[in-house]
């Protein structure tokens, strides 16, 4: 022990800088975020799914429409070189169907989340910043909405419609998805409002507008955005779940939930009908959740 | 560091000529949350009649245990909180009654340095934005074009590398963060800097650097300080006058050497004796005085002298009669019936 410390001590005494073994750098500090594996992988999945939802024609080389080129004579065929995901019960190319199914899921996921984000940002900021009776009204409304189980409440609302499109499902899910975000935003605004840097800004004579704009919003909106990104996966699986049990989208629409519901009856005869939509659904949900986590780690300045 | 001796010796506490800031009869009471909406409303008396003044170019040190109202004093004095009763005067004007341009002018002149340097800096702003915020708010002081240079100058003044202006607060150490906070505090050339335990959150090795920085800045910029700290040695080093607080009241006030060496209040004596490294001027050791029990609740302070429950000298009269400040010398007073005896020890 003394042998190892002596040379260092003499080096310091001689005025030379002491040398230490290079410290291992923290894991999170390597390179820019877009080069880190988790962000890279999840970002690719998310980008691919978004592209698939926006322009399914780019991927579906076997027909411009999921119902084109159907041949009722060849139902439930296993994957082959001609139909790489096989053929479904209607005799349609399953690959095209799965690709087109992305649109409903992604649309529901993103639109519901966007609505919740806007509602949460406005109501949460109002409740958190002004407090008093504004806070009481908003918080109690939140509590009431929380009292209803999310899926159960959505089922009840969806029951009111006989033909259910993507927009009906979005409406039903958005109606009950916002309270969590409002509570989150409220508490983070309340926390930020009492931070010392807000007080420092007040002492410099800053206006309310300036304090909200440059201190409160930047420090409370990003965490909410990250939370909502994490929620996209949940909304997508809620849509698929509702559709699977027959409460969500109805047949003219194309969605992974509907495909899973249809495949349920042929699980032993044509397992590929279950595997492909399930795979895509899992990948999408996983992609969005990982993406949200990568964002959360990046934007939480204390986490670094 | 201190003013010419004559100025200090001719003045008497609370009645000095033209103080920069003056607190008159400040009371700050916070209502206690009631579990039932019946019964009397109790209040925490964080400050219960504080008179204190700070003269131009002077450092007023404030000592006292946790919970005695030191931080509340800083918040009221800086204008973050409006006192329940009493007035906070800056150059003779009540800071809570100013409006418009006068208020803006006052805000430029009174600044606060916080205890926790990290939480006093917005984590999403670069150093340049943080130190530039005062100029963004008071844009008349420094035109946009010269701002960058001014910020670099300020960073240099507080001992930071101006090339680090585009970094974020979490890239800096605690001491450096406190330097950023100080740069922001002095940016508008204030007259009064209130330091609420500016070094308590820092490593002992860094404390001296920050205290020396504050000392240098005072000389260069002619600042007045209200300096709150736990560290009695630092207070002695930096202060011209020292006030001791106990349960929301100033119990002793005097020149630093008077308070430290001819202590007039048994509470100050007990505080000082808890820091054995603080010897008296003649090098004599202090007698160790251990106070019994915790400080009483500020919701229901003791009758008479607030300190009588823990005071080693307490007599029957202390329970009934609240002592008025007893003048020990022209510049030194203590709220104790036996101040003369205590200071003669």
Interface residues (C-beta under 8 A of the other chain):
Chain A: X195 X196 X197 X199 X200 X201 X202 X203 X204 X205 X206 X210 X214 X215 X218 X219 X301 X302 X304
Chain B: X78 X79 X80 X103 X104 X107 X108 X110 X111 X112 X114 X116 X119 X120 X121 X122 X123 X124 X125 X133 X134 X137 X138 X168 X170 X181 X184 X188
